[in-house]
Amino acid sequence: MQNLNKEDANLRSFLDHLYIEKGLSQNTVKAYEADISAFINWIKENTKLKLKDIKEENINKYISYLFELNLKSSSVNRKISSIKSLYMFLVKKNILKNSPVNEVISPKQEKYLPFSMSEDEVDKLLNSPKPSNKIEKRDKAMIEMLYATGMRISELVNLKITDIDTQRCVVKVLGKGSKERLIPFGEAALDSLNAYLSDREESTSKEIFLSNRRTKISRIAFWHRIKLYLSRENLKNSISPHTLRHAFATHLLNRGADLRSVQLLLGHSDLSTTQIYTHIAKQRLSDVLKKHHPRG
């Protein structure tokens, strides 16, 4: 900390606050750091001001610059949110009297639906790994657990053996903000998990899913494994591990699950975040009607 200038020290203090006091994940804190660092670099290149001297007009110019980069409004809003959080922290710590972001109007966000998968596409992906192959047996268990629980990929790779109760078919998940939730899962996922665990080599790692080096598999490594099966089954390249989370929610709603239950399973703090999946379900019903109704 001794080698940091005042602005860098304030930024480091803010990031420590997010991680230690707010309980945000390392990945989320890194996203905040990237957003704010980009803003600071823009300030250095385009103004002679310091963070504490920035005015609302400077923020608005920065927003214009972001749109010139052809960023979506959702990305711009996220960057503004990061900057706003920093200034709120500086005001709270009495480093600044007022935040220049208070009166900034966030760009109107485009409405979009997350890409999902049909049940047939999910079946193809689930059946692609070969049970005779040790690595693919692990992949099969991971894909089954993703689709059976709707958990995030970061939650999946961080699962520990002690987090799973195979007798009751329940998994304990540590989600965003270090919030725990219990998610039940079905027999298909249990069978694949048991098949993997029966072959799992001993390791000092507490995590369930291991790489070839018998250490925790990374998100990137698992994403590359998913791409292998997408190519094998001629499925869309736009499918990702996170798409299975969308499919989990959409298929539950399609089959009559209530929104509140899906919210709890996904670990959403706000019901409005879950509501977007009702739009996907409605769109699916609309597509079915147009395809199969004689007057569609």
N, C-alpha and C positions, 0 to 999 in steps of 0.2 A: 504493500500500500504506500510505502515511503516514496517510491519512484513515480507514483501517479500524480498528475496535476489535479486541480480541484474538481474539474468537470468529470474526469475519469473516476475519481474517488466517489463522486456523487452517483455516477452510473453504477459502479461496483456495489455501492451500498444499496441501491435500488434493486439490483438483481439478487443480492443476498436476501433482501426483504421478501422478494417474490418466492424464493426457494425455501427459506427457513420459516418465515412468518405466515406466508400465504399457502405454503405447502404445494406449490406448483411443481410439475415434473421438470426434469432437466431439459427435455426437448422443448417444452413450452417456454422455459426461461431463455433457452438459446434463441428461440424465435423472437422474443422480446428484444434480446440483445442485438440480433441482426437488424431488426426494424429501426431501432434507435441509433445504432452505429451508422446505418445508411443515411439517416436524417442528419446526424452530426457531420458526416462527410460532405453532405450537400451544403450545409451551413458554411463549412470552411471554404468550399469552392465558390460559393455564390454570395456570401456576405462577409463582413468583418466583425460579425457579432458573436457573442458567446451564448450558450444555452439560456442563461438568466436574462439576457437582453432581447430575446426573440419576441416579436409581436404577432398579433393575429394575422396581419397582412403577410408576414413571412411564412406562416403555416399555410395560408391559402395559396401562395406561390409554389410552395412545395407540393401541395395537392395537384396543382396544374401540371407540375413537372412529372408527377407519378402517372398522370393520365397520358402525358406525351410518350411515356414508355409503353403505352398500350396495355396497362394493367387493368384488370377487371375492378369494378367498384368494390367488390367484396375484399379484394386484396388491399385496395387503398384504405378501406374502412378499418381493416385489421391494423395497418400501419399507423393510422391516426389514433386508434385505440391504445396502441403501445406507447405512443408519444404522450397521449393524454394521461395515461397511468403514471408515467415518469413525472410529469409536471404536478400531478396531484400529490405524489410522494414528496416532491420538493417543497410544496406549499405546506404539507402536513409537518414537515421537519423544520419549518420556519426558515428555509433557505430562500424561498421566494414569497412575496406577498400574494400574488395572483397568478393564475395559470393563463397563458395566452391562447389555450385551446378551448377554454370554456364556451366561447361564443361561436366557435367554428362549426359550420353546418356540414354534417357528414353527407357524402354523395348518396343519392338514392341507389339502393342495391337492386341488382337484377334478380328477378325471381327465377330460380332454376331448380330442377329436380335432380337429386343424385342418381347416378346410373345404377340400375339394379340388374338382376338376372332372373330369367324364367326358372321355374322348377326343373324343367328338362335340362337347362344349361348347368344348373347346380349338380344334378345327377351325373352328368357327363364328367364334370370336374371331380366329383367325389369318387367316381369309379375309375378314374384314370391311373392313379398310383397302383403299382403292382405289388400284391402282398408278399411275393417271393423275394422282393428286393428290400433289404434292411432299411435303406435311406427312404425309400418310397413308403415303407410301412410307417415311418415317423411322419412323413408328409401327410399321409392319409389321416392319421390321428389328429394332426394340427388342423387340417381343413375341416374335418368332421366337427372338431371342437369349436372352430370359428362359426360354422353355420348353425351348430346346435345351441350356441349361447349368445351369439351376436356381440361378443366382446371385441375390443379393439386389438389390433395386431400387437401393439406394445404391451397390452395386458396379457396376451397369450404367451409371448416369448418370456415374460417375467414370471409366469406361473411356477410355483414351487410344488414339489411332491406333496408337501403337507397342506396345500391349498385344496386338494381334491379328496372328496369323500366318495369312494367308488361304491360303498354299500348303499348310500342314499342317493347316489347320482347327483351330487351337488358340488359346485366349485365356488370357492371364495375368490373374488376378484378385487384387486386394489386398483381403483380407477383414478380419474383426475381429481386433484386436490386431496389425494390420499384417502378417498372415500371408499369404504368397503361395501361390497354387495354380494349376495349369494344368488347364484343362478343354477337352476336345475338343468339337467341335460338328459337326452334319451339313450336308449339301448344301443343304437347304431354308433353313437360317439363313444359309449362305454366299451363296446366290443373292439373298436379300432384302438382305443387308448390302452386297453389291456393287452392287445396283441403287440403294441409297441413296447409297453413296459416289460413284457416277458422277454424281450430281446435287448432291452436297454442295458448298456454296459455300465459298470460301476464308475462313479465319477465323484470328485469332490464338490462339483457344482450342485447346488440345491435346486436349480431349475429343472423342470421336467424334460423339456425338449432340447436336445444337445446337437451340436455340430459334429463333424467328423473328428474334431479335436477333443471331443468330450467336454466342451465348454458350452455355455448358453448360445443357442443359435441367434443370430442377429435378424432384425427386421428385413434388412437388405438381402441377406442370404435366402430368407424364406420367400421373398418377393421373386427372386430369380428362379426358385423352385416352382412357384406358381406359373411363371411364364413358360416353363418347360411343358407343363400339362395343358396350358392354353394352346400352345403350338401343336401338341400331340392330338388334341381333340378338335382342332380348327375352330376354337372359340375366339371371341373378340379380344383384341389386344388391349382394349380399354378396361377390361376386367382386372381388378387388383384384389389383394387380400381384404381391403376395406369394403369392396363391393359385396362380399359375403355378409358383412354387417348390415348393409342396406337390404340385401335379399332376406335376411333373417327377419327384419322388421316388417318388410313389405308382405312377405308370405304369411306371417302371423296375422296381419290385418286382413289380408285377402280371405283367410280362413275363419274370420270372425272374432279374433282377439280384441280386447278393449284397449284403447289408447293408453290409459293409465298403467296397465300391466306392462305394455311394451316400453313405456317410459322407464319404469323401474328396472326392467331387464337390461335396457341399454345404458342405464346409469346417467340419464339426462337430468340435470337439475331443474330445467325449465320444460314444461309440457309443450310449449310452442316449438321447441326444437324437434320434438317427436312428431308434431302434427304434419310436417312436410311429407311423411310417409303415407298419410291418408290421401294426399294428392296423387302419389304414385299408384296407390291401390285403386283410386277412382279412375285414373287414366287407363289402368289395366282393364277395368270393367268396361270402360268405353270402347277399348280396342276389341274386346271379346264381342260386344254388342254389334259393332260395325262389321266384324268378320263373319258372325254366325247368324245374325238376324236376317230374315228374308228381305226386309226393307232397309237394311243397314246401309 
